[in-house]
């Protein structure tokens, strides 16, 4: 019995394992109804059904957990919440150059707009030249005072500058004028000293002769009193003695006068020195006042020049740029642009339709 079942199973398996090409050929000769019945179902339909089922499940899951972004279109503008810097010029001016454009990011101190500053540049050049000239004059006067105090003129540096050379020449001429006046007084003083020395020598000579004349006069006077000498000779010697004494007194007076004249000349020398020093110091004071005034003018000119250079006060973004024309004239306090701070909070101001309000 077992062998019969085994043989039947093997025969069935052999029948089942026939080549598909033989089945296909056999089906082609079957009637249409039998061909449809014998032909196995296509797997594509089953795959399509499975795909549809999977998509349906995914759709259900996505509908439960997914979110939809609804875009509502509206008109509006972005407004910074605070600390917006409005850029305004301080003075009237003509636009020479615009360094930024709308939306540019700038750093604090960045140049935004340059105004024409021809006048201020010319004024600065004029002030610089005047300050340089006055400074050289002041240095000359200081060098002259140092020369008066120390008697030594410091060596000037060799600078190829017309103004410096001119001031050096003036200093040399100033010193020469002083030395000429001082030399005249010194020469007169030396002359008086020489006369004094001559007078002193003459007085010394007369003083040495006077005792001899007095002794001769006294001796002749004794002889004359004892009637042994001539009265005429005695009177002649007495006259010589008196003349010699008076001559000594006159020479001493002359010597004193010469001493007084020397003291006067010395005072004149000192007065000349003091006068020249005082005049130089007075000129220095005037020059210092003029320099201080010019420095103040220069500071104002520099400030005016800086006002022609409009710069960013903070880090930020350029917005609402109002100037676009080179050569255009801007007025004081005119709003040229705004700088929105880089760290500013932004607010949106928009007009939304009623139908879209629920989605905002």
TORRO-444955 format. One record per residue: x, y, z of N, C-alpha, C in turn. Coordinates in steps of 0.001 Angstrom, whole numbers, padded with zeros to 6 digits, always signed. Example, Ala and Ser with C-alpha at 12.3 -4.5 7.8 and 13.67 -1.06 7.14 Angstrom:
% TORRO-444955
+013190-005690+007800+012300-004500+007800+013200-003300+007800+012850-002250+007080+013670-001060+007140+012900+000030+007870
//
This chain:
% TORRO-444955
+000836-001206+000000+000000+000000+000000+000863+001245+000000+001898+001185+000817+002826+002317+000908+003518+002557-000406+003911+001506-001061+004589+001664-002351+003678+002250-003399+002376+001915-003313+001420+002461-004284+001256+003954-004080+001154+004395-002785+001025+005833-002490+002273+006595-002922+003419+005947-002705+004681+006598-003076+004754+006812-004563+004343+005798-005333+004373+005928-006790+003381+006970-007267+002196+007003-006655+001190+008008-007059+001689+009420-006768+002376+009610-005624+002909+010944-005257+003976+011385-006235+004859+010444-006612+005921+010799-007550+005338+011159-008893+004296+010402-009321+003667+010727-010610+003015+012089-010572+002382+012414-009426+001740+013736-009294+002769+014862-009311+003898+014601-008634+004950+015628-008611+005519+015847-010001+005724+014780-010736+006242+014922-012095+005272+015679-012954+003998+015424-012735+002986+016143-013525+002975+017620-013144+003167+017891-011865+003162+019301-011400+004388+020048-011882+005524+019372-012011+006791+020011-012363+006996+020067-013860+005939+020082-014638+006115+020211-016078+006616+021599-016407+007321+021729-017423+007842+023049-017800+006717+024016-018065+006940+025271-017682+005911+026302-017882+005662+026524-019354+006678+026306-020159+006504+026512-021596+005496+025531-022174+005445+024281-021616+004478+023300-022084+003075+023695-021686+002922+024258-020413+001602+024713-019965+001128+025871-020825+002041+026800-021105+001639+027956-021915+001206+027501-023316+001932+026556-023877+001572+026075-025215+000223+025374-025201-000020+024584-024118-001289+023872-024018-002435+024844-023871-002224+025955-023080-003325+026891-022860-003728+027590-024158-002747+027762-025030-003068+028462-026274-004082+027694-027132-004159+026415-026951-005087+025601-027743-006371+025274-026996-006534+025840-025783-007757+025633-025016-008794+026656-025420-010061+026364-025189-011092+027383-025423-010865+028582-024517-011459+029704-024893-011230+030950-024148-011636+030831-022699-012759+030253-022440-013222+030159-021042-012287+029299-020230-011842+028138-020839-010926+027271-020109-009545+027915-019956-009162+028694-020964-007840+029360-020875-007807+030341-019714-008892+031097-019553-008953+032052-018446-008962+031320-017123-009687+030208-017105-009789+029451-015852-008462+028815-015496-007719+028361-016499-006474+027653-016228-005285+028607-015999-005422+029840-016498-004293+030801-016365-004250+031355-014931-003076+031294-014237-002989+031825-012862-003135+033365-012836-003565+033886-011687-003754+035354-011535-002407+036086-011592-002425+037370-012147-001187+038175-012265-000772+038727-010891+000520+038680-010509+000963+039217-009196+000922+040739-009131+000868+041419-010272+000866+042896-010259-000340+043439-009536-001463+042786-009716-002678+043288-009054-002555+043212-007545-001957+042096-007090-001785+041984-005646-000824+043052-005125+000231+043330-005890+001199+044364-005471+000537+045725-005418-000284+046040-006412-000968+047340-006448-001894+047484-005257-002612+046412-004953-003528+046462-003803-002751+046714-002508-001605+046021-002373-000796+046219-001167-000272+047660-001075+000189+048208-002211+000708+049593-002220-000382+050570-001832-001584+050355-002391-002705+051251-002063-003023+051171-000575-002990+049966-000056-003277+049808+001374-002237+050530+002232-000959+050365+001851+000105+051041+002613-000049+052553+002542-000320+053084+001344-000501+054539+001197-001681+055027+002016-002728+054227+002059-003897+054614+002835-003539+054704+004318-002796+053720+004783-002388+053735+006198-001498+054945+006495-000545+055208+005580+000353+056366+005779-000439+057655+005804-001421+057762+004921-002248+058973+004884-002992+059168+006192-003551+058081+006713-004275+058171+007982-003327+058609+009108-002137+058009+009146-001163+058369+010204-000720+059818+010068-000415+060255+008843+000055+061645+008626-001034+062651+008974-002300+062267+008659-003412+063155+009003-003557+063317+010502-003164+062278+011237-003281+062353+012697-002149+063142+013340-000934+062985+012861+000230+063600+013525+000860+064734+012722+000575+064919+011446+001215+065935+010620+000634+067323+010823+001390+068363+010391+000975+069766+010478+001094+070407+009102+000206+071365+008820+000189+072056+007532+000499+073530+007766+001487+074073+007052+001804+075504+007110+000919+076243+006127+000168+077183+006670-000713+077993+005834-000067+079360+005665+000227+079814+004469+000870+081089+004176-000205+082124+003905-000153+083203+004714-001081+084322+004523-000285+085508+004004-000602+086019+002858+000101+087150+002251-000503+088460+002745+000386+089380+003197-000091+090670+003708+000968+091724+003449+000572+092994+003439+001481+094130+003271+001881+094663+004645+003139+095099+004764+003607+095636+006039+005048+096074+005951+005657+096356+007089+007050+096800+007145+007672+096339+008453+008993+096232+008413+009759+095819+009592+010252+097080+010299+009977+097173+011581+010329+098362+012360+011205+097929+013524+012404+098520+013663+013203+098226+014859+012511+098786+016088+012614+098064+017173+011859+098442+018366+012443+099650+019079+013774+099878+019011+014356+100965+019796+015756+101292+019286+016287+102450+019792+017674+102880+019598+018066+103042+018141+017150+103424+017295+017489+103727+015896+018154+105100+015841+019292+105204+015153+020045+106454+015061+019741+107137+013729+019220+108352+013829+018979+109160+012632+020225+109982+012337+020759+109864+011150+021985+110561+010761+021603+111909+010170+022144+112992+010775+021850+114354+010333+023144+115160+010269+023309+116019+009267+024489+116896+009225+024327+118063+010190+025452+118583+010668+025427+119732+011570+025446+121036+010788+026132+121021+009650+026275+122243+008848+025746+121978+007440+025461+123071+006741+025058+122958+005345+026278+122553+004512+026062+121750+003493+027190+121319+002680+026739+120650+001394+027712+120469+000524+027483+119818-000766+028026+118401-000708+027239+117452-001159+027630+116047-001103+028769+115794-002094+029874+115316-001579+031013+114985-002429+031060+113491-002757+030692+112672-001769+030738+111230-002011+029812+110525-001028+029122+109489-001529+028267+108646-000696+028943+107278-000593+029268+106874+000619+030075+105673+000818+029244+104425+001108+027935+104541+001299+027112+103385+001660+025888+103316+000756+025252+102170+000787+023993+101966+000076+022958+101403+001042+021729+101407+000606+020637+100887+001427+020900+099426+001790+020816+099144+003100+021004+097777+003577+022427+097409+003914+023396+098307+003694+024790+098002+004019+024972+097903+005530+025841+096993+005930+026217+096862+007342+027473+097688+007590+027431+098540+008600+028548+099442+008886+028991+099261+010333+030238+099628+010588+030800+099629+011927+030800+101050+012476+030861+101137+013798+030908+102455+014423+032134+103219+013933+031948+104468+013509+033038+105285+012988+033244+105169+011499+032505+104290+010848+032648+104138+009391+032137+105391+008685+032833+105764+007612+032471+106961+006852+031224+106678+006028+030201+107537+006209+028938+107364+005497+028843+108294+004298+029004+109603+004555+028882+110620+003508+029988+111649+003713+030612+112076+002635+031625+113123+002678+031075+114365+002004+031147+115494+002725+030725+116769+002167+031946+117536+001676+031746+118404+000708+032843+119214+000167+033340+120153+001263+034652+120132+001519+035223+120964+002580+036429+121753+002084+036316+122330+000894+037420+123113+000324+037784+124286+001219+036774+124946+001772+037024+126127+002610+037785+125736+003864+037349+124680+004525+038013+124280+005763+039434+123793+005498+039665+123122+004385+041023+122686+004058+041935+123883+003834+041460+124889+003095+042261+126098+002873+042509+126821+004192+041506+126859+005055+041664+127514+006351+042687+126776+007200+042674+125470+007168+043648+124697+007933+045066+124932+007412+045220+125005+006101+046547+125275+005532+047045+126647+005981+046163+127645+005939+046551+128994+006367+046935+129008+007845+046134+128372+008678+046418+128349+010109+047712+127599+010395+047952+126501+009692+049190+125745+009902+050413+126591+009558+050326+127353+008476+051458+128205+008092+051683+129313+009117+050602+129933+009581+050743+130994+010578+051296+130438+011888+050815+129274+012285+051317+128661+013521+052795+128325+013378+053183+127815+012221+054594+127502+011997+055452+128763+012061+054987+129839+011423+055755+131085+011422+055884+131647+012832+054782+131664+013587+054825+132186+014956+055687+131303+015853+055646+130009+015631+056474+129104+016430+057954+129363+016178+058312+129605+014930+059709+129920+014616+060122+131245+015246+059236+132237+015212+059540+133512+015866+059719+133320+017368+058863+132507+017960+058976+132238+019395+060289+131537+019711+060672+130580+018899+061948+129893+019109+063118+130864+018978+063000+131797+018033+064072+132791+017868+064204+133660+019115+063085+134131+019637+063130+134967+020833+063662+134182+022035+063270+132924+022154+063777+132107+023253+065279+131886+023121+065747+131665+021906+067183+131494+021690+067941+132779+022028+067338+133931+021714+067986+135207+022022+068078+135418+023530+067006+135077+024255+067032+135201+025722+068079+134258+026311+068153+133047+025790+069175+132110+026268+070573+132650+026004+070745+133310+024866+072041+133917+024569+072350+135036+025556+071347+135859+025882+071566+136939+026843+071908+136390+028222+071292+135278+028593+071528+134721+029929+072841+133959+030012+073137+133169+028984+074304+132290+029039+075472+132790+028202+075197+133684+027260+076258+134168+026395+076669+133180+025324+075902+132096+025168+076229+131060+024190+075007+130837+023321+075216+130812+022031+074138+130553+021082+074189+129087+020697+073091+128367+020986+073048+126942+020656+073088+126754+019147+073732+125668+018752+073837+125370+017320+072469+125007+016767+072052+125711+015724+070757+125433+015089+070911+124270+014125+069902+123460+014085+069916+122345+013148+069784+122860+011717+070451+122186+010828+070390+122564+009418+069103+122031+008815+068173+122918+008529+066882+122550+007956+066681+123353+006683+066417+122667+005615+066179+123337+004339+064747+123872+004327+064555+124965+005032+063234+125576+005111+063418+127078+005051+062702+127725+004152+062869+129165+003957+062560+129930+005228+061486+129568+005908+061105+130277+007128+062151+130084+008227+062683+128872+008353+063685+128610+009381+064948+129412+009101+065390+129416+007861+066593+130179+007502+066378+131663+007758+065210+132172+007413+064901+133585+007634+064943+133927+009119+064363+133077+009958+064365+133338+011395+065780+133234+011963+066584+132325+011441+067974+132234+011885+068739+133510+011526+068491+134032+010348+069140+135286+009955+068685+136441+010842+067401+136472+011158+066899+137509+012062+067544+137393+013438+067707+136167+013916+068346+135963+015214+069785+136458+015193+070512+136123+014130+071890+136594+014019+071948+138121+013988+071044+138744+013236+071016+140203+013168+070639+140804+014513+069709+140170+015212+069306+140651+016530+070479+140596+017503+071224+139519+017440+072395+139387+018316+073461+140409+017943+073662+140629+016647+074660+141611+016210+074292+143016+016676+073015+143368+016576+072588+144692+017040+072848+144852+018533+072532+143823+019286+072768+143892+020732+074257+143986+021028+075031+143146+020351+076475+143159+020596+077092+144487+020183+076580+145107+019117+077112+146409+018695+076843+147470+019756+075622+147509+020272+075301+148490+021320+076114+148212+022577+076207+146936+022942+076978+146585+024133+078455+146879+023926+078951+146643+022708+080368+146908+022437+080674+148392+022534+079751+149251+022090+079958+150700+022193+080085+151119+023650+079167+150636+024473+079221+150976+025900+080461+150384+026557+080806+149165+026176+081995+148534+026756+083257+149287+026359+083303+149746+025108+084468+150512+024648+084601+151818+025423+083475+152498+025623+083518+153735+026404+083963+153456+027835+083472+152352+028383+083857+152008+029753+085354+151723+029840+085874+150987+028847+087312+150702+028846+088120+151983+028681+087610+152909+027861+088302+154190+027690+088355+154954+029007+087245+154946+029717+087222+155614+031021+088144+154918+032008+088204+153588+031925+089119+152859+032796+090565+153232+032497+090882+153382+031192+092244+153782+030828+092554+155189+031337+091592+156106+031190+091792+157459+031715+091951+157434+033228+091190+156573+033874+091309+156475+035328+092692+155975+035721+093165+154974+034987+094501+154463+035293+095567+155540+035076+095402+156323+033998+096358+157421+033748+096297+158458+034867+095085+158781+035264+094905+159759+036340+095488+159232+037644+095266+157947+037910+095825+157355+039125+097351+157417+039110+097919+157148+037943+099384+157222+037841+099878+158651+038066+099145+159627+037481+099524+161021+037676+099397+161425+039141+098305+160994+039774+098111+161315+041196+099218+160689+042028+099550+159427+041697+100609+158753+042443+101936+159500+042299+102179+159984+041093+103418+160747+040870+103411+162045+041672+102270+162741+041617+102183+164006+042353+102278+163781+043854+101687+162690+044312+101744+162407+045742+103164+162075+046187+103942+161499+045304+105336+161240+045659+106168+162528+045625+105803+163453+044738+106558+164721+044639+106177+165679+045769+104908+165624+046204+104413+166583+047196+105248+166601+048483+105622+165466+049062+106434+165530+050295+107774+166240+050081+108324+166037+048892+109606+166703+048624+109414+168211+048577+108360+168643+047867+108086+170082+047785+107797+170638+049170+107030+169906+049961+106721+170389+051312+107985+170495+052152+108863+169494+052014+110104+169540+052793+110979+170722+052360+111086+170951+051068+111873+172081+050580+111253+173401+051035+109908+173423+050973+109236+174664+051389+109472+174928+052870+109371+173900+053683+109584+174079+055129+111033+174489+055420+111954+173870+054691+113369+174220+054912+113637+175663+054509+113100+176074+053355+113319+177449+052901+112584+178432+053796+111442+177980+054346+110695+178850+055259+111515+179108+056527+112216+178070+057019+113051+178251+058220+114213+179203+057950+114814+179043+056780+115898+179938+056431+115396+181360+056280+114180+181477+055674+113622+182817+055476+113287+183451+056818+112776+182661+057775+112446+183217+059085+113710+183624+059843+114812+182969+059603+116063+183320+060266+116862+184325+059443+116217+184824+058424+116820+185856+057574+117994+185329+056781+117986+183977+056516+119079+183419+055729+118633+183046+054327+117386+183157+054057+116886+182755+052749+116092+183863+052088+115849+183666+050790+115136+184670+050009+113628+184438+050153+112911+185530+050337+111449+185446+050450+110835+185019+049121+111414+185505+048040+110866+185181+046716+110967+183679+046463+112086+183097+046783+112239+181647+046585+111256+180868+047467+111091+181377+048698+110145+180708+049598+108736+180755+049030+108338+181927+048546+106983+182063+048000+106809+181218+046734+107854+181126+045945+107751+180289+044745+107538+178818+045118+108292+178341+046100+108114+176959+046539+106734+176736+047169+106303+177750+047951+104973+177639+048567+103892+177584+047490+104104+178403+046446+103139+178388+045341+103138+177019+044648+104324+176473+044421+104401+175145+043808+103710+174086+044676+103906+174215+046016+103274+173238+046913+101757+173324+046833+101267+174583+046849+099805+174760+046795+099259+174258+045457+099949+174603+044371+099498+174145+043055+099523+172615+042965+100563+172023+043564+100655+170563+043532+099500+169916+044309+099196+170474+045480+098075+169942+046264+096748+170088+045510+096565+171263+044911+095324+171473+044158+095259+170565+042926+096417+170370+042326+096460+169477+041165+096098+168051+041573+096620+167629+042734+096276+166290+043227+094776+166182+043477+094210+167247+044116+092763+167233+044370+091973+167186+043054+092452+167951+042074+091759+167962+040782+091841+166593+040105+093032+165992+040181+093196+164666+039591+092342+163627+040320+092245+163759+041631+091393+162843+042390+089919+163030+042019+089535+164304+041827+088149+164560+041395+087902+163970+040004+088927+164137+039144+088796+163550+037802+088682+162034+037878+089495+161440+038766+089423+159988+038938+088038+159561+039424+087513+160321+040379+086182+159985+040886+085118+160119+039791+085287+161155+038973+084345+161336+037869+084436+160172+036882+085677+159746+036611+085850+158601+035712+085226+157332+036296+085372+157152+037603+084744+155986+038253+083230+156052+038122+082705+157283+038336+081250+157458+038211+080785+157175+036786+081557+157659+035822+081195+157409+034428+081257+155917+034096+082246+155232+034645+082329+153785+034422+081116+153070+035028+080732+153500+036221+079546+152902+036848+078299+153185+036015+078250+154404+035459+077105+154742+034603+077085+153871+033354+078251+153679+032745+078330+152823+031562+077969+151374+031902+078399+150928+033087+078052+149571+033502+076545+149427+033685+075949+150470+034291+074488+150431+034446+073794+150473+033084+074378+151219+032146+073797+151256+030803+073892+149886+030123+075034+149210+030349+075164+147856+029815+074111+146923+030417+073974+147018+031732+072972+146178+032394+071566+146552+031943+071346+147857+031771+070029+148305+031307+069763+147819+029883+070808+147870+029031+070655+147369+027669+070307+145887+027678+071028+145138+028517+070760+143701+028628+069332+143453+029107+068942+144192+030166+067593+144007+030711+066525+144445+029712+066804+145553+029006+065829+146046+028033+065629+145045+026895+066740+144537+026353+066631+143561+025267+065938+142281+025744+066256+141892+026968+065628+140681+027506+064128+140898+027718+063795+142081+028260+062382+142382+028495+061617+142468+027174+062221+143122+026183+061555+143215+024880+061334+141828+024272+062354+140968+024409+062217+139622+023861+061136+138837+024598+061096+138982+025929+060065+138285+026702+058675+138820+026374+058581+140146+026176+057283+140722+025790+056826+140167+024440+057763+140075+023517+057412+139510+022211+057016+138035+022336+057717+137314+023236+057332+135922+023456+055911+135820+024004+055582+136723+024930+054228+136707+025493+053187+136972+024406+053459+137964+023557+052530+138257+022468+052418+137071+021505+053561+136465+021205+053542+135319+020296+052771+134145+020896+052938+133945+022205+052210+132858+022859+050708+133103+022819+050304+134367+023030+048876+134679+022947+048355+134447+021524+049133+134889+020541+048711+134682+019154+048649+133191+018813+049648+132431+019306+049636+130992+019053+048431+130324+019701+048114+130737+020934+046947+130161+021610+045671+130459+020833+045570+131700+020332+044386+132068+019550+044311+131251+018260+045460+131106+017587+045467+130328+016344+045179+128850+016601+045666+128339+017737+045381+126943+018067+043889+126730+018272+043234+127696+018926+041783+127586+019099+041075+127625+017741+041535+128525+016868+040938+128577+015530+041168+127265+014780+042352+126703+014976+042652+125445+014283+041776+124314+014823+041558+124298+016135+040680+123277+016714+039280+123396+016127+038797+124651+016026+037473+124857+015429+037463+124413+013966+038569+124707+013256+038639+124308+011850+038646+122791+011711+039374+122111+012615+039401+120644+012577+038020+120081+012887+037343+120694+013874+035984+120242+014188+035054+120448+012996+035194+121601+012327+034364+121851+011148+034691+120858+010039+035984+120542+009905+036385+119544+008901+035792+118179+009235+035823+117830+010531+035245+116550+010938+033740+116523+010703+033104+117693+010839+031664+117744+010606+031327+117502+009136+032298+117727+008254+032081+117434+006842+032200+115934+006557+032721+115191+007527+032844+113740+007390+031775+113102+008277+030679+112674+007670+029566+112105+008431+029845+110619+008632+029915+110201+009910+030301+108833+010243+029196+108131+011036+029276+106808+011048+028280+106006+011761+028548+106068+013260+027522+106356+014073+027743+106422+015522+027797+105050+016184+027188+104037+015553+027120+102701+016143+027264+101653+015045+027428+100404+015472+027372+099285+014525+025918+099047+014137+025678+098816+012869+024300+098570+012468+024138+098483+010964+022896+098660+010543+022527+098533+009129+021931+099839+008637+022314+100231+007425+021811+101474+006829+020381+101249+006342+019492+102134+006765+018093+102067+006348+017615+103471+005982+016618+103516+005090+015958+104759+004695+016967+105814+004226+017872+105419+003355+018852+106345+002783+018131+107369+001913+018309+108651+002253+017588+109722+001564+018441+110467+000546+019751+110261+000572+020659+111015-000301+021202+110070-001363+021048+110471-002613+021517+109634-003718+022254+110439-004789+022338+111762-004637+022877+112623-005690+024209+113223-005254+025251+112975-006043+026538+113628-005811+026413+115092-006223+026822+115986-005351+026686+117412-005626+025427+118010-005041+024565+117178-004484+023362+117695-003843+023702+118436-002559+022845+119358-002193+023052+120183-001001+022197+119630+000130+022821+119447+001280+022098+118986+002464+022049+120125+003472+020977+120163+004228+020753+121216+005204+021044+120694+006610+021356+121587+007535+021547+121154+008922+020291+120477+009461+020491+119407+010212+019416+118635+010853+018546+117886+009851+018960+117833+008579+018204+117057+007590+018491+115569+007795+017430+114752+007816+017598+113308+007995+018161+112704+006714+019362+112166+006800+020012+111578+005630+019778+110076+005547+019746+109418+006686+019549+107971+006734+019329+107578+008182+019069+106306+008387+018962+105757+009728+019888+104563+009853+020445+104414+011043+021293+103267+011346+020560+102418+012377+020185+101225+011960+019513+100297+012871+020584+099515+013619+020585+099544+014946+021619+098831+015708+021667+097356+015353+022857+096811+015370+023026+095408+014997+022324+094472+015971+022201+094869+017230+021572+094009+018235+020160+094460+018578+019519+095230+017704+018181+095744+018002+017125+094675+017738+016060+094699+018542+014910+093822+018316+014046+094414+017210+013559+093536+016307+012781+093989+015163+011301+093669+015371+010435+094572+014960+008994+094382+015007+008430+094490+013592+007386+093652+013315+006739+093655+012002+005374+094323+012138+005158+095342+011355+003860+096016+011313+003208+095679+009975+002099+094867+010017+001476+094371+008787-000043+094528+008867-000669+094633+007683-002130+094722+007559-002625+093396+006958-003365+092571+007772-003791+091223+007389-005304+091210+007192-005756+090489+006163-007190+090356+005899-007864+089545+006997-009168+089779+007143-009912+089074+008185-009870+087563+008001-009893+087103+006753-009913+085661+006504-008608+084982+006898-007503+085789+006993-006203+085209+007332-005821+085413+008785-006636+086174+009532-006262+086481+010915-006174+085213+011747-007075+084251+011477-007071+083023+012266-005837+082178+012073-005081+082408+010998-003886+081615+010746-002605+082287+011248-002737+083494+011828-001543+084226+012269-001233+083849+013715
//
